[in-house]
Amino acid sequence: MYGKFQQHLAAELQSIDEAGLYKRERIITSPQRAAIKVAPGDDVLNFCANNYLGLSDSPRLQAAATRAMQEHGYGMSSVRFICGTQDLHKELEASIARYFHTDDAILYGSCFDANGGLFEALLTSEDAIISDALNHASIIDGVRLCKAVRYRYANANMDELEQCLQQAQAQRFRIIATDGVFSMDGNVAPMDKICELAEKYDALVMVDESHSAGVVGATGRGVAEQFDLYGRIDIFTGTLGKAFGGAMGGFTTGRKEIIDMLRQRSRPYLFSNSIAPGIVGASIEMFKMLEESTELHDRLVANVSRFRDKTVVPKGQARIRVQLSAGHAPEHIDRAVEAFIKVGRELKVID
Ligand SMILES: *Cc1c(COP(=O)(O)O)cnc(C)c1O
């Protein structure tokens, strides 16, 4: 049997490669940070990690992870509700709820799992999910797993959202699902307008804060802070794999009964392993750091404005995708801008 299937796969792989879409992994031989080593030994600057607060190589988080591992062990070997919940897991869930000003939180192995296990656990074919067209793949998959009626609106298009809400009056409950910051263009969802429409048309609001938490808002607490929407967003999902340390893990946080129900019905929570104690301990320390001081967020904001001030952006449709970090030094940013200007002139897209 494999012979024919092998030929089929080889042909598919070749067409992916010919389309220029074949993904090749770059091997990094240093910790994740602004200045990294890539095999075979080149030193390069990194402007494409989600390491927004520069915490991926934080000595304080490494120490907290080591301490947690020594005191609480290496792995949990269980799902949460059988014998996979330590005091540390409860402490981290409380830290997340405190940070987002919500009632409670539930941990997952990733935000992909948080989104995958959200909708199906809460809604049925009587209900509606209204989703932004540029939502992350994990929201799309989570919606697919749920029997609710699906509506989709063009990215951040509030007229289309309103039309969807009007049509969805036919269903029992409605939920609007959106990324907080969309990864393609880095635009922030118009959460103030989304909440107004949700209230007008009696819908719940779910926002995925994976790219926005730690980043947007005056002190980096995400879209609820940015738009002053505390108490008006029902469900937040997020990742511990980006600004929040960059290791792994995800969460859903929000209203009490919603989190209670996820603990009863959410399949990735019920059937997938607990987060390892080292990551949980470091994540508790990470929220302590963010509560003690806004220094890292301030540095990120300063780096973003330094980069924006100095960049020459080509006219037209061109797009330069750069991810800045609190871990970048001013010299790193200046070097990157110089490189962009040099290449831009060589390609004659800027003068
Ligand atoms: C990165 C990302 C995820 C996935 O998070 P993981 O914890 O890596 O699974 C989910 N949603 C959005 C919007 C993301 O940007």
The ligand as a Gaussian input file, in Angstrom:
#p B3LYP/6-31G(d) Opt

LIG

0 1
 C        0.097000      31.660000      18.889000
 C       -1.364000      31.697000      18.949000
 C       -2.094000      30.600000      19.419000
 C       -1.436000      29.295000      19.774000
 O       -0.823000      29.365000      21.018000
 P       -0.010000      28.063000      21.534000
 O        0.000000      28.218000      23.009000
 O        1.338000      28.154000      20.896000
 O       -0.768000      26.878000      21.072000
 C       -3.464000      30.714000      19.519000
 N       -4.103000      31.840000      19.156000
 C       -3.436000      32.904000      18.668000
 C       -4.193000      34.134000      18.294000
 C       -2.055000      32.863000      18.537000
 O       -1.422000      33.916000      18.055000

